[in-house]
C-alpha cells in the first residue's frame, strides 16, 4: 500500500497519472470518470464516481474530494478506477495503486483481498482512421515489426502482403519473421497475464471484373442426330442382355 490519506480532509486529494503513449492518447479521449473502489483484483467493488473530467496533453493529476463519500465504507484499502471513453469509440480502464483511507464512517468493510498490485488495465477501443478493410493504422505499422521485438499486451502478426505480378524470389521457402518463443509458469500465479495477437487483414482490395477474353468459335466435327450411326443388335440384346 503506497500511502495513508485522510479522506475527511477538506483538502482535495491529487491522483497522479500519465499518458503511457499507447493508443488512445489523451487527445483521443472524450471523457474520463474516476471511481472510488475497494476489493481484490478479482472482485472489484466501485462505490461511486468521485470526479469526471477530460484529460489534456499536459495534465499529470486530477483532484478529488472524498468528504461526500465518507459513509460508503470503513477505513482501509481503496484504489481509483479511471474509466475513459475514446472519441473513436470504445473505452479504457486503468487503476491506481492502493491507498489506505482514514476517516471513513461506513459499514462496508474495505479490503484488498491480499493483492498488493493494481488490477490489470483493459483497452477496448475502435481504431481511429481505419482503412477500408477495417485495419487500425497501428496494426498495419506494427505488423511490419518482428513479433519478438514488440512489447505490450497487444502484439501484431505480419500481414498478408500484396502479391506480385511476377515471382522473382527463390523457390526455396524461408521465414520472413523469426518464430516466437513460449515459456510456461512453474508455479501458480495470483492473476493471469494475457497477451492478444492481432493479425491484420489485407491492406489492399482485389479488383474483380468480367472475363474480357474473346469468345471461342463453336466446335466443329460433330454430326446431326439424324446421322447417328446405326448399331447391329445381336441375339443376346434381344433377350434383354447387352454384349459387353
N, C-alpha and C positions, 0 to 999 in steps of 0.2 A: 504494500500500500504506500503510495507516494507521499501523502501528507494528510494532516488533520485540519479541517476547516470548520469554523463556527457558522453554521447555517443561519443562526438567529441574528447575525451581524447585519446592521443596516448598510454596510459597505458592500458594493457589488463584487461578486467573485469573478475574476477573469479566467476564462478557459482558453488556453493556448491551442493553436492548430496551425498547420502549414499545408501548402499545396505540394503534393508529392511529385508533380509533373506528369502523372498519368492522366489519361482521359477518363472523365471530363475534367478540364481545368476550371478554375474559379470563374473565368469569364463565360463558361458554358453551363453555369448553374443558375437557375432562376430563383430558387429559394432554398433555405436550409432551416430545419426545425431542430432544436436542441431539447432532448427529453431527459428527465431525471430517472435513472434506472437503478435497480439493485438486483441481486440474484447471481447465480452462477452463469458461466458462459453457455451452458446448455439449457438454462431455464431463466431467460432474461425477463425481468418484470419492470416495464417502463411505467412510471406512475403519472407523469404529467409533462406537457410541453412547457418549458420554462422561458423560451425565447424563440422568435422566428426572425431571420434576417437573410439578406442576400450578400454573400461574401464578395469582397473586392480583391484585386490582384495584390494589393499591398497590405491587406488585413492579416494579422497574425493571432488575434484573440477576439473573444466576444464576452461581454459582461452579462452575468445572470444574477438575479436577486431571488434567493430561496426563502425569504421570510413568508410569502404567501403559501408555501408548501410544507411548512414545518409539521403539520398534522398528518402527513402522508405515510410516515414510517418512523421507526425508532432510530436511535443513534447507531451508527455502524457504517459498513462499507457501501458506497454508492459509486456510480460512474455515469457519464453522459453519452447519450447516443446522438450522433449527427446524421439526420435523415435529409438528404439533398435531392432535389428534383432537377434533372437535366433539361436544358432548353430543348434539345433534340428529341427528348422522350426518354423515359426510364428513370432510374433512381440509383443512389449510392447510399450505403450505410457504413459509418465508421464509429469507433468507440474511443473514449478517453481512458487513460489509466484510472484505476480505482482510487478514491479518496475516502477518508473517514469523516463523516459529518457528525457534529455535536450540536446540541440544542434542538434536536428533533423531538416532537411530542407525540407522534403517532404510535399505534399499537402494532402495525405491521413490522415484523422483525426483518431488519436489513441483514443481508448475508452475502458472502462471496462464494459460497459453496466450495471453498478450498482453492479456488482459482486465484492466481496472482498476476496473470496477464489479461489484457482486454480480450473480448470476444473477437472473432475473425470478422473482417470487413466484408461487405457484399457490394458488388457492382453489376448492375443490370441496365445498361444504357444503350440506346439506339445510336449507331454511328452517324454523326453529322456529316452530311455531304456524301452519302453512299452513292456508288455508281449505279448504272442501270441493272447490274446483276445483284445489287444489294450488298456489295462489299464495303466495309468500312475502310477508309484510306489507310488507317493504321495497320489493318490486316494485310493490305497489299504491300505496304512497305516492309513490315516485319517478316512477311513470307519470303523475302529475299535475304534475310539474315539467318545464318545457320541456327538450327533449333537449339543446339547446345550452347550457343552464345547468348540466347535470350534469357531474361530473368522475369520474375513476377508470377502471379497466379495464372495468367492467361498467356499462352505461347502460340505462335502461328507456324503451321507447317508450310512447306513450299507449295506454291500454287501451280496449277496447270499452265504451261507456257503456250504461247502462240505457235502452232505447228508450222514449220517452214514449207516452202513450195518445192524444195529440193533437199534431199538428205546429203549432208556433207560430212557428217561425223563418222568415225569408225564404227563398224558394225558390232564391235565388242562392247558389251554393256558395262558401264561404270557408274558408280554412285555420284550424284551431283551434290549430295549433302551427307555429312557424317551421320552414322547411326547414333541414337540416343541411348544413354545408359539407364540401367534400372537398379535401384537399391531397395532393400527390404528392412523394415523395422525389426530390431532384435528384441524389443521389449514393448509392452503395452504403452500407448501414449494417451495423454489426457484428452486430446482432441485430434481429429483428422486434419490432414493438410492436403487439400485437393488442388490439383493443377488441371486447368482446362486447356485442351489443344483445339485450336480453330483452324480448319482448312478452308481457305477462301475458294470461291468458285472462279470460273474463268473471268479474266479481265477483258475479254473481247466477246463479240457477238458473231456467230456464224451466219452468214447471209445465205438465204435459200431462194431458189427460183426454179422455173420450169427447165426441162431439158431442151437446150437450144440446138442439139444435134439434128441435122436434116433427116427426114423420114426415109427409110429404105424402100426400094421398089418391091412390088408384090412378088412372091415366089413363083418360079416357073418350073415346068416339067411335070406338073400334076395333070390328071385327066378327069374328065367329067364322070359323074356317077353312072351315066348311061353306057359308058365304055368300060365298065368294070370287067375284069377277067372272069370268065366262066370256069367253074370248077366241076370236075367229074366226080360224081357221087358213087362210092363203091357199095358193095352189099352190106357191109357192117354198119355204115352210117344210115342205111335204110332201116335197120332194126334198132336204131337208137344209139349206136356206137359210132365213134369217130376215130378214124385212123390217126394214130399219133406218130 
